[in-house]
Amino acid sequence: MVSQYVFPSSRGLFRIVKHGHRWRSLVEAKEVARHDSAEAALDALLEAWPQARLPQTLSQWRYVAEAAYLPHARLARATNGIRVSGMDPSQPRVRRARRVWNRPNRDVTDHG
């Protein structure tokens, strides 16, 4: 995952994504343009989508950091090859009933 600014709107999900040394402005999955700075990308989105009521400053957008800087993402990558004993990640989890099958339920009778 790359670092990006995100703002959900009734018009769609607006994102300003760092792409190498440039920034991309996106609406949903459609790229609007590429810019030299995040502020320039914000200005382009504000100009192109005035009806979306986007925040005027990047500090009002949600910032999602690059995954490499997040400790839990590094941990997930480091433990990706480790398998927990008794669990196969390709198999769906099975819920087991807590009731012991050889013990009758006190509230239910066998006869009607």
ChimeraX attribute file (.defattr): number of C-alpha atoms within 10 A of each C-alpha:
attribute: neighborCount
match mode: 1-to-1
recipient: residues
	/A:1	10
	/A:2	12
	/A:3	17
	/A:4	20
	/A:5	20
	/A:6	18
	/A:7	17
	/A:8	15
	/A:9	12
	/A:10	8
	/A:11	13
	/A:12	13
	/A:13	13
	/A:14	23
	/A:15	25
	/A:16	30
	/A:17	23
	/A:18	20
	/A:19	13
	/A:20	8
	/A:21	8
	/A:22	13
	/A:23	22
	/A:24	22
	/A:25	26
	/A:26	20
	/A:27	18
	/A:28	13
	/A:29	11
	/A:30	10
	/A:31	13
	/A:32	15
	/A:33	13
	/A:34	19
	/A:35	19
	/A:36	12
	/A:37	14
	/A:38	20
	/A:39	15
	/A:40	16
	/A:41	23
	/A:42	24
	/A:43	15
	/A:44	16
	/A:45	21
	/A:46	16
	/A:47	10
	/A:48	11
	/A:49	14
	/A:50	9
	/A:51	10
	/A:52	15
	/A:53	11
	/A:54	19
	/A:55	12
	/A:56	12
	/A:57	10
	/A:58	16
	/A:59	9
	/A:60	12
	/A:61	18
	/A:62	13
	/A:63	16
	/A:64	14
	/A:65	13
	/A:66	13
	/A:67	13
	/A:68	13
	/A:69	10
	/A:70	11
	/A:71	9
	/A:72	11
	/A:73	14
	/A:74	13
	/A:75	10
	/A:76	11
	/A:77	10
	/A:78	10
	/A:79	10
	/A:80	9
	/A:81	8
	/A:82	8
	/A:83	10
	/A:84	8
	/A:85	6
	/A:86	6
	/A:87	10
	/A:88	10
	/A:89	9
	/A:90	6
	/A:91	7
	/A:92	8
	/A:93	9
	/A:94	6
	/A:95	6
	/A:96	6
	/A:97	7
	/A:98	6
	/A:99	9
	/A:100	8
	/A:101	8
	/A:102	6
	/A:103	7
	/A:104	11
	/A:105	11
	/A:106	6
	/A:107	5
	/A:108	8
	/A:109	8
	/A:110	6
	/A:111	4
	/A:112	4
